[in-house]
Amino acid sequence: MAASSGLSAVALTDHDTVDGTAGFLKACKAHPGLVGIAGVELSASSDRGTLHILGLGVDASNEDLLDALRRIRESRDERNLRILSKLNALGFSLTWEEVESLAGGDVIGRPHFARAMISRGWAESTSEVFERYLGKGAPAYVGRFRPSPEEAVALVKGAGGVAAVAHPVSWTMEQDVWRQSFGHLATLGLDALECYHPRVGRKAREALLGIAGEIGLLATGGSDYHGIEESNGPSRLGADDAPDSLLTPLLERMSPYGVTERSCPQ
């Protein structure tokens, strides 16, 4: 799909796992001109909520990263069972097998519970499920372990990857907070901000690009494609407005084990 869409590069950044990256890089190599990037997405806990840290071009065999991901998944597994119990107590007769079947082998999370509830006719959209049942403060919400942003950046850098903040606008829209928080993380190894993203409007993008330039960070682009219908319509693979010029400086910082090519195809 990435190759047929004419993309220059595509990264696989599943939440809390790198299990798919070996097969992904192998598939990318079959398409000359398409750079494949092994990645991961980590949910980090901050005093302003959850900040998502992308690891781009990581070495998927790095033991420190794998140990941390195992701990995160174990916490997620415990949370999932508690969510199921809470939903059952609310009168929703879901089974673990139903939720698991909708995950298709992926790491199971709240979106899969939402899909199961939608399939049963108990809700019409993912956003409705999160607002009424699974979002923070809702009756079936359960917290879980998350690393700090500083720990997440250190894990990515230790695995030879580029550490980038994903969709910063979903964390906060306050530019002073962006400058202070991302400036702090830049001193610890943060490489980039995701400035090109479907949720980042033109004004926010200009602000993020300006802040990235001020504190010496690179810019990345991504579509956050999940392969499923989102609550606001079908998602698309590829950030059409992200220029190829972003790619080469990012590739130069990545582990050779985490990318199929080290330069952007011409």
VMD Tcl script that draws the C-alpha trace (Angstrom):
set ca {
  {0.00 0.00 0.00}
  {2.82 2.40 0.86}
  {4.63 1.65 -2.39}
  {1.50 2.01 -4.52}
  {0.74 5.31 -2.78}
  {4.09 6.67 -3.94}
  {5.52 7.19 -0.48}
  {9.27 7.71 -0.08}
  {9.35 6.10 3.36}
  {7.09 4.27 5.77}
  {7.62 3.45 9.45}
  {5.94 0.74 11.51}
  {5.40 2.18 14.99}
  {3.11 -0.16 16.88}
  {2.33 0.66 20.49}
  {4.57 -1.17 22.96}
  {5.91 -3.84 20.59}
  {8.51 -4.28 17.84}
  {7.41 -7.82 16.98}
  {6.26 -6.90 13.48}
  {9.33 -4.97 12.39}
  {11.43 -7.85 10.99}
  {8.74 -8.93 8.56}
  {7.94 -5.31 7.79}
  {11.52 -4.42 6.80}
  {11.74 -7.58 4.67}
  {8.56 -6.56 2.84}
  {9.85 -3.02 2.29}
  {13.04 -4.34 0.68}
  {10.90 -5.90 -2.04}
  {9.90 -2.39 -3.16}
  {12.91 -0.41 -4.46}
  {12.62 3.27 -3.73}
  {10.64 2.78 -0.54}
  {12.57 3.25 2.72}
  {11.33 0.99 5.51}
  {11.84 2.13 9.10}
  {11.46 -0.10 12.16}
  {9.84 1.78 14.99}
  {7.79 1.75 18.16}
  {5.39 4.10 19.94}
  {5.64 4.54 23.70}
  {3.00 6.17 25.88}
  {4.79 8.27 28.49}
  {3.17 9.63 31.64}
  {3.60 13.34 32.37}
  {1.96 15.83 34.71}
  {-0.10 17.06 31.76}
  {-1.30 13.64 30.66}
  {0.03 11.08 28.22}
  {2.78 12.10 25.83}
  {3.50 9.70 22.95}
  {7.16 9.16 22.07}
  {8.07 7.58 18.74}
  {11.21 5.51 18.29}
  {12.18 5.59 14.60}
  {14.89 3.32 13.21}
  {15.35 1.34 16.41}
  {17.34 -1.87 16.74}
  {14.50 -4.28 17.54}
  {16.91 -6.69 19.24}
  {18.02 -4.19 21.89}
  {17.57 -5.95 25.24}
  {16.87 -2.85 27.32}
  {14.10 -1.83 24.93}
  {12.65 -5.35 24.83}
  {12.68 -5.62 28.64}
  {10.86 -2.29 28.97}
  {8.29 -3.29 26.36}
  {7.65 -6.57 28.18}
  {6.98 -4.65 31.41}
  {4.64 -2.26 29.62}
  {2.72 -5.11 27.97}
  {2.39 -7.01 31.24}
  {0.85 -3.90 32.79}
  {-1.44 -3.55 29.78}
  {-2.52 -7.20 30.08}
  {-3.44 -6.70 33.74}
  {-5.33 -3.54 32.82}
  {-7.26 -5.33 30.05}
  {-8.57 -7.95 32.46}
  {-9.70 -5.25 34.88}
  {-11.42 -3.33 32.06}
  {-13.26 -6.49 31.01}
  {-14.36 -7.06 34.59}
  {-15.62 -3.47 34.91}
  {-17.53 -3.67 31.62}
  {-19.13 -6.93 32.69}
  {-20.13 -5.32 35.99}
  {-21.78 -2.51 34.00}
  {-23.92 -5.10 32.21}
  {-21.92 -5.60 29.01}
  {-21.48 -9.36 28.55}
  {-18.22 -9.22 26.60}
  {-15.81 -12.14 26.62}
  {-12.04 -12.02 26.34}
  {-12.26 -14.19 23.22}
  {-14.39 -11.55 21.46}
  {-11.93 -8.76 22.18}
  {-8.93 -10.93 21.27}
  {-10.45 -11.93 17.92}
  {-10.85 -8.28 16.94}
  {-7.19 -7.55 17.72}
  {-5.98 -9.94 15.01}
  {-2.78 -10.73 16.88}
  {-2.02 -7.09 17.76}
  {-1.26 -5.89 21.28}
  {-4.73 -5.61 22.82}
  {-5.79 -2.19 24.04}
  {-8.84 -0.06 24.64}
  {-9.63 0.43 20.91}
  {-10.26 -3.31 20.63}
  {-12.75 -3.18 23.50}
  {-14.41 -0.29 21.68}
  {-14.63 -2.27 18.44}
  {-16.16 -5.21 20.32}
  {-18.80 -2.94 21.86}
  {-19.59 -1.39 18.49}
  {-19.94 -4.83 16.91}
  {-22.49 -5.72 19.59}
  {-24.48 -2.56 18.85}
  {-23.78 -0.98 22.23}
  {-22.17 2.11 20.67}
  {-21.81 3.73 17.27}
  {-18.20 4.94 17.35}
  {-14.89 4.58 19.14}
  {-15.14 8.15 20.40}
  {-18.52 7.37 21.98}
  {-17.12 4.32 23.79}
  {-14.17 6.28 25.14}
  {-16.34 9.21 26.24}
  {-18.93 7.05 28.02}
  {-16.92 4.08 29.28}
  {-13.17 3.81 28.60}
  {-11.72 7.32 28.74}
  {-10.00 8.66 31.83}
  {-12.61 9.23 34.52}
  {-15.19 7.02 32.81}
  {-16.65 4.03 34.72}
  {-14.58 1.30 33.01}
  {-11.30 3.22 32.85}
  {-8.24 1.56 34.38}
  {-4.77 3.12 34.54}
  {-1.54 1.30 33.72}
  {2.22 1.65 33.99}
  {3.82 4.13 31.64}
  {7.45 5.31 31.56}
  {8.23 8.99 32.01}
  {9.00 11.00 28.85}
  {12.65 11.08 29.93}
  {12.73 7.28 30.30}
  {11.01 6.81 26.94}
  {13.54 9.03 25.15}
  {16.42 7.16 26.84}
  {15.01 3.79 25.71}
  {14.75 4.95 22.10}
  {18.22 6.47 22.06}
  {19.70 3.37 23.72}
  {18.24 1.30 20.88}
  {19.84 3.50 18.24}
  {16.66 5.24 17.20}
  {15.43 8.75 16.54}
  {13.22 9.92 19.42}
  {10.29 12.05 18.26}
  {7.20 13.44 19.97}
  {4.11 12.14 18.16}
  {1.16 14.46 17.40}
  {2.07 17.09 20.05}
  {-1.31 18.81 19.67}
  {-3.05 15.86 21.33}
  {-1.00 16.52 24.47}
  {-1.42 20.29 24.73}
  {-1.80 23.33 22.49}
  {0.15 25.65 24.77}
  {3.24 26.84 22.91}
  {5.08 27.90 26.06}
  {4.69 24.36 27.39}
  {5.98 22.98 24.09}
  {9.08 25.17 24.30}
  {9.83 24.32 27.91}
  {9.02 20.61 27.85}
  {10.48 19.76 24.46}
  {13.50 21.95 25.13}
  {14.12 19.96 28.32}
  {13.77 16.64 26.47}
  {16.08 17.91 23.72}
  {18.88 18.19 26.28}
  {18.29 14.49 27.06}
  {18.36 13.29 23.47}
  {14.97 14.09 21.90}
  {15.56 14.43 18.15}
  {12.34 15.60 16.55}
  {8.73 16.75 16.67}
  {5.99 15.28 14.48}
  {4.95 18.49 12.76}
  {3.09 16.93 9.81}
  {0.09 14.90 10.97}
  {-3.66 14.83 10.21}
  {-4.43 16.33 13.63}
  {-1.91 19.18 13.21}
  {-3.50 22.12 11.44}
  {-1.57 24.72 9.45}
  {-1.16 27.21 12.31}
  {-0.10 24.54 14.78}
  {2.35 23.12 12.24}
  {3.94 26.52 11.69}
  {4.25 26.94 15.45}
  {5.79 23.49 15.91}
  {8.23 24.00 13.03}
  {9.25 27.31 14.58}
  {9.78 25.79 18.01}
  {11.69 22.84 16.53}
  {14.01 25.30 14.81}
  {14.47 27.31 18.02}
  {15.54 24.33 20.13}
  {17.42 22.41 17.45}
  {14.96 19.60 16.72}
  {14.17 17.95 13.39}
  {10.64 17.60 11.99}
  {8.89 14.37 11.11}
  {5.66 13.51 9.35}
  {3.21 10.66 9.70}
  {-0.40 9.75 9.12}
  {-0.92 7.65 12.28}
  {-2.58 5.06 10.05}
  {-4.20 2.22 12.04}
  {-5.71 0.28 9.18}
  {-9.21 0.66 10.60}
  {-12.05 3.12 10.29}
  {-11.54 5.95 12.73}
  {-14.39 7.73 14.51}
  {-14.07 10.71 12.16}
  {-13.89 8.64 8.96}
  {-11.41 6.35 7.20}
  {-7.76 6.98 8.00}
  {-5.19 7.23 5.20}
  {-1.67 5.95 4.89}
  {0.85 8.70 4.27}
  {1.34 12.35 5.18}
  {0.92 13.97 1.78}
  {2.22 17.34 2.92}
  {5.46 16.06 4.53}
  {8.36 16.95 2.18}
  {11.06 14.40 1.32}
  {13.66 16.86 2.62}
  {12.71 15.81 6.17}
  {13.91 12.27 5.62}
  {17.68 12.31 5.07}
  {18.69 14.04 8.36}
  {16.45 11.59 10.23}
  {17.92 8.56 8.48}
  {21.45 9.69 9.31}
  {20.68 9.33 13.02}
  {19.10 5.86 12.87}
  {20.54 2.47 13.76}
  {21.61 0.55 10.62}
  {19.53 -2.35 11.95}
  {16.35 -0.28 11.98}
  {16.15 0.97 8.41}
  {16.37 -0.56 4.93}
  {18.28 2.36 3.38}
  {20.35 5.17 4.87}
  {19.51 7.81 2.28}
  {16.34 9.11 0.72}
  {15.72 7.74 -2.81}
  {16.08 10.39 -5.47}
}
mol new
graphics top color blue
foreach p $ca { graphics top sphere $p radius 0.5 }
foreach p [lrange $ca 0 end-1] q [lrange $ca 1 end] { graphics top cylinder $p $q radius 0.2 }
display resetview
